[in-house]
Amino acid sequence: MWIEVRDELNRIVMDGDTRVSRCLGVIDCNPAGGSFTDPNLAQGTGWAVAIPIEAYSGWDVLATAKVQGTTVTYTYSKKRCRLLWGTY
């Protein structure tokens, strides 16, 4: 059986090949960087992103984030940022 979800114009918006992402959490980053574990990351392929929440220039150091197993690690940032993580 194949699933397809269509919009009001009958265009496919999601089907059996679509990966649906799930956000597991959001925190305000510690400026020094850090890491934590979330056992829910074992339920799929993990992703994480650090998003600046204040103005910045091209010269500012911004946080980066990565997932390894069930651990999320993020780096030092000169600007306040918010960290989102989840699975797909």
MODELLER restraints for C-alpha pairs under 7 A, 6 or more apart:
rsr = mdl.restraints
at = mdl.atoms
rsr.add(forms.Gaussian(group=physical.xy_distance, feature=features.Distance(at['CA:2:A'], at['CA:16:A']), mean=6.28, stdev=0.5))
rsr.add(forms.Gaussian(group=physical.xy_distance, feature=features.Distance(at['CA:3:A'], at['CA:15:A']), mean=5.48, stdev=0.5))
rsr.add(forms.Gaussian(group=physical.xy_distance, feature=features.Distance(at['CA:3:A'], at['CA:16:A']), mean=5.56, stdev=0.5))
rsr.add(forms.Gaussian(group=physical.xy_distance, feature=features.Distance(at['CA:4:A'], at['CA:12:A']), mean=6.51, stdev=0.5))
rsr.add(forms.Gaussian(group=physical.xy_distance, feature=features.Distance(at['CA:4:A'], at['CA:14:A']), mean=5.86, stdev=0.5))
rsr.add(forms.Gaussian(group=physical.xy_distance, feature=features.Distance(at['CA:4:A'], at['CA:15:A']), mean=4.27, stdev=0.5))
rsr.add(forms.Gaussian(group=physical.xy_distance, feature=features.Distance(at['CA:4:A'], at['CA:16:A']), mean=6.75, stdev=0.5))
rsr.add(forms.Gaussian(group=physical.xy_distance, feature=features.Distance(at['CA:5:A'], at['CA:12:A']), mean=5.79, stdev=0.5))
rsr.add(forms.Gaussian(group=physical.xy_distance, feature=features.Distance(at['CA:5:A'], at['CA:13:A']), mean=5.76, stdev=0.5))
rsr.add(forms.Gaussian(group=physical.xy_distance, feature=features.Distance(at['CA:5:A'], at['CA:14:A']), mean=5.09, stdev=0.5))
rsr.add(forms.Gaussian(group=physical.xy_distance, feature=features.Distance(at['CA:5:A'], at['CA:15:A']), mean=6.11, stdev=0.5))
rsr.add(forms.Gaussian(group=physical.xy_distance, feature=features.Distance(at['CA:6:A'], at['CA:12:A']), mean=4.39, stdev=0.5))
rsr.add(forms.Gaussian(group=physical.xy_distance, feature=features.Distance(at['CA:6:A'], at['CA:13:A']), mean=5.41, stdev=0.5))
rsr.add(forms.Gaussian(group=physical.xy_distance, feature=features.Distance(at['CA:7:A'], at['CA:13:A']), mean=6.49, stdev=0.5))
rsr.add(forms.Gaussian(group=physical.xy_distance, feature=features.Distance(at['CA:19:A'], at['CA:88:A']), mean=6.14, stdev=0.5))
rsr.add(forms.Gaussian(group=physical.xy_distance, feature=features.Distance(at['CA:20:A'], at['CA:88:A']), mean=5.67, stdev=0.5))
rsr.add(forms.Gaussian(group=physical.xy_distance, feature=features.Distance(at['CA:21:A'], at['CA:87:A']), mean=5.76, stdev=0.5))
rsr.add(forms.Gaussian(group=physical.xy_distance, feature=features.Distance(at['CA:21:A'], at['CA:88:A']), mean=4.18, stdev=0.5))
rsr.add(forms.Gaussian(group=physical.xy_distance, feature=features.Distance(at['CA:22:A'], at['CA:86:A']), mean=5.42, stdev=0.5))
rsr.add(forms.Gaussian(group=physical.xy_distance, feature=features.Distance(at['CA:22:A'], at['CA:87:A']), mean=5.36, stdev=0.5))
rsr.add(forms.Gaussian(group=physical.xy_distance, feature=features.Distance(at['CA:22:A'], at['CA:88:A']), mean=6.07, stdev=0.5))
rsr.add(forms.Gaussian(group=physical.xy_distance, feature=features.Distance(at['CA:23:A'], at['CA:85:A']), mean=5.79, stdev=0.5))
rsr.add(forms.Gaussian(group=physical.xy_distance, feature=features.Distance(at['CA:23:A'], at['CA:86:A']), mean=4.24, stdev=0.5))
rsr.add(forms.Gaussian(group=physical.xy_distance, feature=features.Distance(at['CA:23:A'], at['CA:87:A']), mean=6.69, stdev=0.5))
rsr.add(forms.Gaussian(group=physical.xy_distance, feature=features.Distance(at['CA:24:A'], at['CA:85:A']), mean=5.78, stdev=0.5))
rsr.add(forms.Gaussian(group=physical.xy_distance, feature=features.Distance(at['CA:24:A'], at['CA:86:A']), mean=4.56, stdev=0.5))
rsr.add(forms.Gaussian(group=physical.xy_distance, feature=features.Distance(at['CA:25:A'], at['CA:84:A']), mean=5.82, stdev=0.5))
rsr.add(forms.Gaussian(group=physical.xy_distance, feature=features.Distance(at['CA:25:A'], at['CA:85:A']), mean=5.67, stdev=0.5))
rsr.add(forms.Gaussian(group=physical.xy_distance, feature=features.Distance(at['CA:25:A'], at['CA:86:A']), mean=6.82, stdev=0.5))
rsr.add(forms.Gaussian(group=physical.xy_distance, feature=features.Distance(at['CA:26:A'], at['CA:82:A']), mean=6.85, stdev=0.5))
rsr.add(forms.Gaussian(group=physical.xy_distance, feature=features.Distance(at['CA:26:A'], at['CA:83:A']), mean=5.52, stdev=0.5))
rsr.add(forms.Gaussian(group=physical.xy_distance, feature=features.Distance(at['CA:26:A'], at['CA:84:A']), mean=4.57, stdev=0.5))
rsr.add(forms.Gaussian(group=physical.xy_distance, feature=features.Distance(at['CA:26:A'], at['CA:85:A']), mean=6.74, stdev=0.5))
rsr.add(forms.Gaussian(group=physical.xy_distance, feature=features.Distance(at['CA:27:A'], at['CA:82:A']), mean=5.72, stdev=0.5))
rsr.add(forms.Gaussian(group=physical.xy_distance, feature=features.Distance(at['CA:27:A'], at['CA:83:A']), mean=5.32, stdev=0.5))
rsr.add(forms.Gaussian(group=physical.xy_distance, feature=features.Distance(at['CA:27:A'], at['CA:84:A']), mean=6.84, stdev=0.5))
rsr.add(forms.Gaussian(group=physical.xy_distance, feature=features.Distance(at['CA:28:A'], at['CA:81:A']), mean=6.08, stdev=0.5))
rsr.add(forms.Gaussian(group=physical.xy_distance, feature=features.Distance(at['CA:28:A'], at['CA:82:A']), mean=4.43, stdev=0.5))
rsr.add(forms.Gaussian(group=physical.xy_distance, feature=features.Distance(at['CA:28:A'], at['CA:83:A']), mean=6.11, stdev=0.5))
rsr.add(forms.Gaussian(group=physical.xy_distance, feature=features.Distance(at['CA:29:A'], at['CA:80:A']), mean=6.91, stdev=0.5))
rsr.add(forms.Gaussian(group=physical.xy_distance, feature=features.Distance(at['CA:29:A'], at['CA:81:A']), mean=5.56, stdev=0.5))
rsr.add(forms.Gaussian(group=physical.xy_distance, feature=features.Distance(at['CA:29:A'], at['CA:82:A']), mean=5.52, stdev=0.5))
rsr.add(forms.Gaussian(group=physical.xy_distance, feature=features.Distance(at['CA:29:A'], at['CA:83:A']), mean=6.07, stdev=0.5))
rsr.add(forms.Gaussian(group=physical.xy_distance, feature=features.Distance(at['CA:31:A'], at['CA:76:A']), mean=5.59, stdev=0.5))
rsr.add(forms.Gaussian(group=physical.xy_distance, feature=features.Distance(at['CA:31:A'], at['CA:77:A']), mean=5.24, stdev=0.5))
rsr.add(forms.Gaussian(group=physical.xy_distance, feature=features.Distance(at['CA:31:A'], at['CA:78:A']), mean=6.67, stdev=0.5))
rsr.add(forms.Gaussian(group=physical.xy_distance, feature=features.Distance(at['CA:31:A'], at['CA:80:A']), mean=6.76, stdev=0.5))
rsr.add(forms.Gaussian(group=physical.xy_distance, feature=features.Distance(at['CA:32:A'], at['CA:76:A']), mean=4.68, stdev=0.5))
rsr.add(forms.Gaussian(group=physical.xy_distance, feature=features.Distance(at['CA:32:A'], at['CA:77:A']), mean=6.75, stdev=0.5))
rsr.add(forms.Gaussian(group=physical.xy_distance, feature=features.Distance(at['CA:33:A'], at['CA:74:A']), mean=5.35, stdev=0.5))
rsr.add(forms.Gaussian(group=physical.xy_distance, feature=features.Distance(at['CA:33:A'], at['CA:75:A']), mean=4.37, stdev=0.5))
rsr.add(forms.Gaussian(group=physical.xy_distance, feature=features.Distance(at['CA:33:A'], at['CA:76:A']), mean=4.35, stdev=0.5))
rsr.add(forms.Gaussian(group=physical.xy_distance, feature=features.Distance(at['CA:34:A'], at['CA:73:A']), mean=5.85, stdev=0.5))
rsr.add(forms.Gaussian(group=physical.xy_distance, feature=features.Distance(at['CA:34:A'], at['CA:74:A']), mean=5.52, stdev=0.5))
rsr.add(forms.Gaussian(group=physical.xy_distance, feature=features.Distance(at['CA:34:A'], at['CA:75:A']), mean=6.59, stdev=0.5))
rsr.add(forms.Gaussian(group=physical.xy_distance, feature=features.Distance(at['CA:35:A'], at['CA:71:A']), mean=6.82, stdev=0.5))
rsr.add(forms.Gaussian(group=physical.xy_distance, feature=features.Distance(at['CA:35:A'], at['CA:72:A']), mean=5.43, stdev=0.5))
rsr.add(forms.Gaussian(group=physical.xy_distance, feature=features.Distance(at['CA:35:A'], at['CA:73:A']), mean=4.18, stdev=0.5))
rsr.add(forms.Gaussian(group=physical.xy_distance, feature=features.Distance(at['CA:35:A'], at['CA:74:A']), mean=6.21, stdev=0.5))
rsr.add(forms.Gaussian(group=physical.xy_distance, feature=features.Distance(at['CA:36:A'], at['CA:71:A']), mean=5.65, stdev=0.5))
rsr.add(forms.Gaussian(group=physical.xy_distance, feature=features.Distance(at['CA:36:A'], at['CA:72:A']), mean=5.55, stdev=0.5))
rsr.add(forms.Gaussian(group=physical.xy_distance, feature=features.Distance(at['CA:36:A'], at['CA:73:A']), mean=6.76, stdev=0.5))
rsr.add(forms.Gaussian(group=physical.xy_distance, feature=features.Distance(at['CA:37:A'], at['CA:70:A']), mean=5.42, stdev=0.5))
rsr.add(forms.Gaussian(group=physical.xy_distance, feature=features.Distance(at['CA:37:A'], at['CA:71:A']), mean=4.28, stdev=0.5))
rsr.add(forms.Gaussian(group=physical.xy_distance, feature=features.Distance(at['CA:37:A'], at['CA:72:A']), mean=6.12, stdev=0.5))
rsr.add(forms.Gaussian(group=physical.xy_distance, feature=features.Distance(at['CA:38:A'], at['CA:70:A']), mean=5.45, stdev=0.5))
rsr.add(forms.Gaussian(group=physical.xy_distance, feature=features.Distance(at['CA:38:A'], at['CA:71:A']), mean=6.42, stdev=0.5))
rsr.add(forms.Gaussian(group=physical.xy_distance, feature=features.Distance(at['CA:39:A'], at['CA:70:A']), mean=5.56, stdev=0.5))
rsr.add(forms.Gaussian(group=physical.xy_distance, feature=features.Distance(at['CA:41:A'], at['CA:70:A']), mean=5.08, stdev=0.5))
rsr.add(forms.Gaussian(group=physical.xy_distance, feature=features.Distance(at['CA:41:A'], at['CA:86:A']), mean=6.65, stdev=0.5))
rsr.add(forms.Gaussian(group=physical.xy_distance, feature=features.Distance(at['CA:41:A'], at['CA:87:A']), mean=6.16, stdev=0.5))
rsr.add(forms.Gaussian(group=physical.xy_distance, feature=features.Distance(at['CA:42:A'], at['CA:69:A']), mean=6.82, stdev=0.5))
rsr.add(forms.Gaussian(group=physical.xy_distance, feature=features.Distance(at['CA:42:A'], at['CA:70:A']), mean=6.01, stdev=0.5))
rsr.add(forms.Gaussian(group=physical.xy_distance, feature=features.Distance(at['CA:44:A'], at['CA:87:A']), mean=5.24, stdev=0.5))
rsr.add(forms.Gaussian(group=physical.xy_distance, feature=features.Distance(at['CA:44:A'], at['CA:88:A']), mean=5.62, stdev=0.5))
rsr.add(forms.Gaussian(group=physical.xy_distance, feature=features.Distance(at['CA:45:A'], at['CA:87:A']), mean=5.13, stdev=0.5))
rsr.add(forms.Gaussian(group=physical.xy_distance, feature=features.Distance(at['CA:45:A'], at['CA:88:A']), mean=5.40, stdev=0.5))
rsr.add(forms.Gaussian(group=physical.xy_distance, feature=features.Distance(at['CA:46:A'], at['CA:67:A']), mean=6.03, stdev=0.5))
rsr.add(forms.Gaussian(group=physical.xy_distance, feature=features.Distance(at['CA:46:A'], at['CA:86:A']), mean=5.72, stdev=0.5))
rsr.add(forms.Gaussian(group=physical.xy_distance, feature=features.Distance(at['CA:46:A'], at['CA:87:A']), mean=4.40, stdev=0.5))
rsr.add(forms.Gaussian(group=physical.xy_distance, feature=features.Distance(at['CA:46:A'], at['CA:88:A']), mean=6.75, stdev=0.5))
rsr.add(forms.Gaussian(group=physical.xy_distance, feature=features.Distance(at['CA:47:A'], at['CA:66:A']), mean=6.99, stdev=0.5))
rsr.add(forms.Gaussian(group=physical.xy_distance, feature=features.Distance(at['CA:47:A'], at['CA:67:A']), mean=6.04, stdev=0.5))
rsr.add(forms.Gaussian(group=physical.xy_distance, feature=features.Distance(at['CA:47:A'], at['CA:85:A']), mean=5.63, stdev=0.5))
rsr.add(forms.Gaussian(group=physical.xy_distance, feature=features.Distance(at['CA:47:A'], at['CA:86:A']), mean=5.49, stdev=0.5))
rsr.add(forms.Gaussian(group=physical.xy_distance, feature=features.Distance(at['CA:47:A'], at['CA:87:A']), mean=5.85, stdev=0.5))
rsr.add(forms.Gaussian(group=physical.xy_distance, feature=features.Distance(at['CA:48:A'], at['CA:65:A']), mean=5.73, stdev=0.5))
rsr.add(forms.Gaussian(group=physical.xy_distance, feature=features.Distance(at['CA:48:A'], at['CA:66:A']), mean=5.79, stdev=0.5))
rsr.add(forms.Gaussian(group=physical.xy_distance, feature=features.Distance(at['CA:48:A'], at['CA:67:A']), mean=6.39, stdev=0.5))
rsr.add(forms.Gaussian(group=physical.xy_distance, feature=features.Distance(at['CA:48:A'], at['CA:84:A']), mean=5.66, stdev=0.5))
rsr.add(forms.Gaussian(group=physical.xy_distance, feature=features.Distance(at['CA:48:A'], at['CA:85:A']), mean=4.15, stdev=0.5))
rsr.add(forms.Gaussian(group=physical.xy_distance, feature=features.Distance(at['CA:48:A'], at['CA:86:A']), mean=6.51, stdev=0.5))
rsr.add(forms.Gaussian(group=physical.xy_distance, feature=features.Distance(at['CA:49:A'], at['CA:64:A']), mean=6.88, stdev=0.5))
rsr.add(forms.Gaussian(group=physical.xy_distance, feature=features.Distance(at['CA:49:A'], at['CA:65:A']), mean=5.48, stdev=0.5))
rsr.add(forms.Gaussian(group=physical.xy_distance, feature=features.Distance(at['CA:49:A'], at['CA:83:A']), mean=5.78, stdev=0.5))
rsr.add(forms.Gaussian(group=physical.xy_distance, feature=features.Distance(at['CA:49:A'], at['CA:84:A']), mean=5.50, stdev=0.5))
rsr.add(forms.Gaussian(group=physical.xy_distance, feature=features.Distance(at['CA:49:A'], at['CA:85:A']), mean=6.49, stdev=0.5))
rsr.add(forms.Gaussian(group=physical.xy_distance, feature=features.Distance(at['CA:50:A'], at['CA:63:A']), mean=5.98, stdev=0.5))
rsr.add(forms.Gaussian(group=physical.xy_distance, feature=features.Distance(at['CA:50:A'], at['CA:64:A']), mean=5.79, stdev=0.5))
rsr.add(forms.Gaussian(group=physical.xy_distance, feature=features.Distance(at['CA:50:A'], at['CA:65:A']), mean=5.97, stdev=0.5))
rsr.add(forms.Gaussian(group=physical.xy_distance, feature=features.Distance(at['CA:50:A'], at['CA:81:A']), mean=6.17, stdev=0.5))
rsr.add(forms.Gaussian(group=physical.xy_distance, feature=features.Distance(at['CA:50:A'], at['CA:82:A']), mean=5.63, stdev=0.5))
rsr.add(forms.Gaussian(group=physical.xy_distance, feature=features.Distance(at['CA:50:A'], at['CA:83:A']), mean=4.43, stdev=0.5))
rsr.add(forms.Gaussian(group=physical.xy_distance, feature=features.Distance(at['CA:50:A'], at['CA:84:A']), mean=6.50, stdev=0.5))
rsr.add(forms.Gaussian(group=physical.xy_distance, feature=features.Distance(at['CA:51:A'], at['CA:81:A']), mean=5.26, stdev=0.5))
rsr.add(forms.Gaussian(group=physical.xy_distance, feature=features.Distance(at['CA:51:A'], at['CA:82:A']), mean=5.20, stdev=0.5))
rsr.add(forms.Gaussian(group=physical.xy_distance, feature=features.Distance(at['CA:51:A'], at['CA:83:A']), mean=6.28, stdev=0.5))
rsr.add(forms.Gaussian(group=physical.xy_distance, feature=features.Distance(at['CA:52:A'], at['CA:79:A']), mean=6.66, stdev=0.5))
rsr.add(forms.Gaussian(group=physical.xy_distance, feature=features.Distance(at['CA:52:A'], at['CA:80:A']), mean=5.97, stdev=0.5))
rsr.add(forms.Gaussian(group=physical.xy_distance, feature=features.Distance(at['CA:52:A'], at['CA:81:A']), mean=4.10, stdev=0.5))
rsr.add(forms.Gaussian(group=physical.xy_distance, feature=features.Distance(at['CA:52:A'], at['CA:82:A']), mean=6.35, stdev=0.5))
rsr.add(forms.Gaussian(group=physical.xy_distance, feature=features.Distance(at['CA:53:A'], at['CA:80:A']), mean=5.79, stdev=0.5))
rsr.add(forms.Gaussian(group=physical.xy_distance, feature=features.Distance(at['CA:53:A'], at['CA:81:A']), mean=5.02, stdev=0.5))
rsr.add(forms.Gaussian(group=physical.xy_distance, feature=features.Distance(at['CA:53:A'], at['CA:82:A']), mean=6.54, stdev=0.5))
rsr.add(forms.Gaussian(group=physical.xy_distance, feature=features.Distance(at['CA:54:A'], at['CA:79:A']), mean=6.64, stdev=0.5))
rsr.add(forms.Gaussian(group=physical.xy_distance, feature=features.Distance(at['CA:54:A'], at['CA:80:A']), mean=6.19, stdev=0.5))
rsr.add(forms.Gaussian(group=physical.xy_distance, feature=features.Distance(at['CA:60:A'], at['CA:78:A']), mean=6.42, stdev=0.5))
rsr.add(forms.Gaussian(group=physical.xy_distance, feature=features.Distance(at['CA:61:A'], at['CA:77:A']), mean=5.45, stdev=0.5))
rsr.add(forms.Gaussian(group=physical.xy_distance, feature=features.Distance(at['CA:61:A'], at['CA:78:A']), mean=5.40, stdev=0.5))
rsr.add(forms.Gaussian(group=physical.xy_distance, feature=features.Distance(at['CA:62:A'], at['CA:77:A']), mean=4.56, stdev=0.5))
rsr.add(forms.Gaussian(group=physical.xy_distance, feature=features.Distance(at['CA:62:A'], at['CA:78:A']), mean=6.19, stdev=0.5))
rsr.add(forms.Gaussian(group=physical.xy_distance, feature=features.Distance(at['CA:62:A'], at['CA:79:A']), mean=6.34, stdev=0.5))
rsr.add(forms.Gaussian(group=physical.xy_distance, feature=features.Distance(at['CA:63:A'], at['CA:74:A']), mean=6.29, stdev=0.5))
rsr.add(forms.Gaussian(group=physical.xy_distance, feature=features.Distance(at['CA:63:A'], at['CA:75:A']), mean=4.95, stdev=0.5))
rsr.add(forms.Gaussian(group=physical.xy_distance, feature=features.Distance(at['CA:63:A'], at['CA:76:A']), mean=5.52, stdev=0.5))
rsr.add(forms.Gaussian(group=physical.xy_distance, feature=features.Distance(at['CA:63:A'], at['CA:77:A']), mean=4.64, stdev=0.5))
rsr.add(forms.Gaussian(group=physical.xy_distance, feature=features.Distance(at['CA:64:A'], at['CA:74:A']), mean=5.50, stdev=0.5))
rsr.add(forms.Gaussian(group=physical.xy_distance, feature=features.Distance(at['CA:64:A'], at['CA:75:A']), mean=5.51, stdev=0.5))
rsr.add(forms.Gaussian(group=physical.xy_distance, feature=features.Distance(at['CA:65:A'], at['CA:73:A']), mean=5.62, stdev=0.5))
rsr.add(forms.Gaussian(group=physical.xy_distance, feature=features.Distance(at['CA:65:A'], at['CA:74:A']), mean=4.21, stdev=0.5))
rsr.add(forms.Gaussian(group=physical.xy_distance, feature=features.Distance(at['CA:65:A'], at['CA:75:A']), mean=6.61, stdev=0.5))
rsr.add(forms.Gaussian(group=physical.xy_distance, feature=features.Distance(at['CA:66:A'], at['CA:72:A']), mean=5.83, stdev=0.5))
rsr.add(forms.Gaussian(group=physical.xy_distance, feature=features.Distance(at['CA:66:A'], at['CA:73:A']), mean=5.50, stdev=0.5))
rsr.add(forms.Gaussian(group=physical.xy_distance, feature=features.Distance(at['CA:66:A'], at['CA:74:A']), mean=6.52, stdev=0.5))
rsr.add(forms.Gaussian(group=physical.xy_distance, feature=features.Distance(at['CA:67:A'], at['CA:73:A']), mean=6.45, stdev=0.5))
